[in-house]
């Protein structure tokens, strides 16, 4: 009997991460979701995933099938130590197997994109780069042995804020530019695109 496929989803308790967790649950995956602070929301999602799994199982033949598992693990994705511990804890909870890691973490602070003076906060730059670039690299490094063994997949979330075409579309800057992604958010998202391609080359041939 084939093992149940498994997935770890970072920033997985809400938004795109939660929607992806539900998709995996409906399709027979055991899932670990990562969250930063809101444990109540994360545990509520775990219960919802269990319900989705039960509903999917009841609509198909499940005799002799294995049972899906769902867990929530807290970790700060800007910490290399915590990301490594997250991957190990997730793999342990999933029976030592990891088929998919969806690296979905991201952070920004909305500022006036037309005002350079409003975009030079060093703490914002550091946090944004740590979350939007380095966390993906460190997660992949920690997960690679598991993904190699499973011939699995590493998926990252990018943003249109990192597209030069977006900046072309909004020139000249409108009066409401303050609602657009700030410079701090945009630059790491631009830098993450070539880094994603580099990580893909480094992880071949076993990891997509």
C-alpha positions as CSV (number, residue, x, y, z in Angstrom):
1,X,0.0,0.0,0.0
2,X,1.4,3.4,-1.0
3,X,2.1,5.8,1.9
4,X,-0.1,8.8,2.4
5,X,1.5,11.9,0.8
6,X,2.6,14.6,3.2
7,X,2.9,18.4,3.1
8,X,4.3,21.2,5.3
9,X,2.8,24.6,4.7
10,X,4.4,27.7,6.3
11,X,2.3,30.7,7.3
12,X,-0.5,28.2,6.9
13,X,-3.2,29.2,9.4
14,X,-4.9,31.8,7.2
15,X,-5.2,33.2,3.7
16,X,-3.4,31.4,0.9
17,X,-1.7,29.0,3.3
18,X,-5.0,27.9,4.8
19,X,-6.6,27.5,1.4
20,X,-3.7,25.4,0.2
21,X,-3.9,23.2,3.4
22,X,-7.6,22.6,2.7
23,X,-6.8,21.6,-0.9
24,X,-4.1,19.2,0.2
25,X,-6.5,17.7,2.8
26,X,-9.2,17.1,0.2
27,X,-6.7,15.4,-2.0
28,X,-5.5,12.8,0.6
29,X,-2.5,14.5,2.1
30,X,-1.4,14.6,5.7
31,X,-0.6,18.2,6.5
32,X,1.4,20.2,9.0
33,X,0.6,23.9,9.1
34,X,3.0,26.4,10.6
35,X,1.8,29.6,12.4
36,X,3.5,32.5,14.1
37,X,1.2,33.6,16.9
38,X,-2.5,32.7,16.7
39,X,-2.7,29.2,18.1
40,X,-6.5,29.3,18.4
41,X,-6.8,30.0,14.6
42,X,-4.3,27.3,13.8
43,X,-6.0,24.6,15.9
44,X,-9.4,25.6,14.5
45,X,-8.0,25.0,11.0
46,X,-6.6,21.6,12.1
47,X,-10.1,20.6,13.1
48,X,-11.5,21.8,9.8
49,X,-8.8,19.8,7.9
50,X,-9.8,16.7,9.9
51,X,-13.5,17.3,8.9
52,X,-12.5,17.8,5.2
53,X,-10.5,14.6,5.3
54,X,-13.4,12.7,6.9
55,X,-15.9,14.0,4.3
56,X,-13.5,13.1,1.4
57,X,-13.0,9.6,2.9
58,X,-16.7,9.0,3.3
59,X,-17.4,9.8,-0.4
60,X,-14.9,7.2,-1.6
61,X,-13.9,3.6,-0.7
62,X,-11.7,3.7,2.3
63,X,-11.6,0.1,3.4
64,X,-8.0,-0.7,4.4
65,X,-6.9,2.8,3.8
66,X,-4.5,4.7,6.0
67,X,-5.5,7.7,8.1
68,X,-4.5,11.3,7.3
69,X,-2.9,13.3,10.1
70,X,-3.0,17.1,10.7
71,X,-0.9,19.2,13.0
72,X,-0.1,22.8,13.8
73,X,3.5,23.9,14.8
74,X,4.5,27.4,15.9
75,X,7.8,28.8,14.5
76,X,9.3,32.1,13.7
77,X,10.3,31.9,10.0
78,X,12.9,34.7,10.4
79,X,14.9,32.4,12.7
80,X,17.2,29.8,11.0
81,X,17.2,27.7,14.1
82,X,13.4,27.7,14.3
83,X,12.9,26.9,10.7
84,X,15.2,23.9,11.0
85,X,13.4,22.7,14.1
86,X,10.1,23.3,12.3
87,X,11.0,21.0,9.4
88,X,12.3,18.3,11.7
89,X,9.2,18.4,13.9
90,X,6.9,18.4,10.9
91,X,8.7,15.4,9.4
92,X,8.5,13.6,12.7
93,X,4.8,14.3,13.0
94,X,4.3,13.0,9.5
95,X,6.1,9.7,10.0
96,X,9.5,10.8,8.8
97,X,8.3,11.6,5.3
98,X,7.9,15.0,3.6
99,X,6.6,15.1,0.0
100,X,5.8,18.8,-0.3
101,X,7.0,22.0,1.4
102,X,5.0,25.0,0.5
103,X,7.1,28.0,1.7
104,X,4.4,30.7,2.0
105,X,5.8,33.1,4.5
106,X,6.0,36.8,3.7
107,X,6.0,40.2,5.5
108,X,5.7,43.9,4.7
109,X,4.8,47.2,6.3
110,X,2.8,49.6,4.2
111,X,4.5,52.9,3.7
112,X,4.4,55.8,1.3
113,X,6.2,54.4,-1.8
114,X,6.7,57.9,-3.2
115,X,8.6,59.1,-0.1
116,X,12.2,57.7,0.2
117,X,12.5,59.0,3.7
118,X,9.6,56.8,4.7
119,X,11.4,53.7,3.4
120,X,14.7,53.6,5.2
121,X,13.8,51.9,8.5
122,X,16.6,49.4,9.0
123,X,14.6,47.0,11.1
124,X,11.9,46.8,8.4
125,X,14.5,46.1,5.8
126,X,16.1,43.4,7.9
127,X,12.8,41.7,8.8
128,X,11.5,41.8,5.3
129,X,14.7,40.3,3.8
130,X,14.8,37.6,6.5
131,X,11.2,36.6,5.9
132,X,10.8,37.1,2.2
133,X,14.2,35.8,1.0
134,X,16.3,34.0,3.6
135,X,13.5,32.0,5.2
136,X,12.8,30.2,1.9
137,X,16.5,29.3,1.5
138,X,16.8,28.0,5.0
139,X,13.6,26.0,4.8
140,X,14.8,24.4,1.6
141,X,18.1,23.6,3.1
142,X,16.5,21.9,6.1
143,X,14.0,20.0,4.0
144,X,16.2,18.8,1.2
145,X,17.1,15.4,2.7
146,X,13.4,14.6,3.1
147,X,12.5,16.0,-0.3
148,X,15.4,14.1,-1.9
149,X,14.2,10.8,-0.4
150,X,10.6,11.4,-1.4
151,X,11.5,13.0,-4.8
152,X,9.2,15.7,-3.6
153,X,8.5,19.4,-4.4
154,X,9.5,22.7,-2.8
155,X,7.0,25.5,-3.6
156,X,7.4,29.2,-2.8
157,X,5.0,32.1,-2.9
158,X,6.0,35.2,-4.8
159,X,4.2,38.5,-5.3
160,X,3.3,40.8,-8.2
161,X,4.9,43.5,-6.0
162,X,8.2,42.0,-7.2
163,X,7.4,42.5,-10.9
164,X,9.0,45.5,-12.6
165,X,5.9,45.5,-14.9
166,X,3.8,46.6,-11.9
167,X,5.9,49.7,-11.4
168,X,5.6,50.4,-15.1
169,X,1.8,50.2,-14.9
170,X,1.5,52.7,-12.0
171,X,3.7,55.4,-13.5
172,X,3.3,58.3,-12.8
173,X,2.7,57.5,-9.2
174,X,-1.0,58.2,-8.3
175,X,-2.1,60.2,-5.2
176,X,-3.1,56.9,-3.5
177,X,0.4,55.4,-3.9
178,X,0.6,54.9,-0.2
179,X,-1.6,51.8,-0.5
180,X,0.7,50.1,-2.9
181,X,3.5,47.8,-1.7
182,X,6.4,49.7,-0.2
183,X,10.0,49.6,-1.4
184,X,11.0,47.3,1.4
185,X,8.5,44.7,0.3
186,X,9.2,45.1,-3.4
187,X,13.0,44.7,-3.4
188,X,13.2,41.3,-1.6
189,X,10.3,40.0,-3.8
190,X,12.3,41.0,-6.9
191,X,15.4,39.4,-5.5
192,X,13.5,36.2,-4.6
193,X,12.7,35.4,-8.3
194,X,16.3,34.7,-9.5
195,X,17.1,33.0,-6.1
196,X,14.1,30.6,-6.6
197,X,15.7,29.6,-10.0
198,X,19.1,29.1,-8.3
199,X,17.6,27.0,-5.5
200,X,15.8,24.9,-8.2
201,X,19.1,24.2,-9.9
202,X,20.8,23.4,-6.6
203,X,18.1,20.9,-5.6
204,X,18.0,18.9,-8.8
205,X,17.5,16.1,-9.8
206,X,15.3,14.9,-7.0
207,X,13.4,18.0,-5.9
208,X,11.1,20.0,-8.1
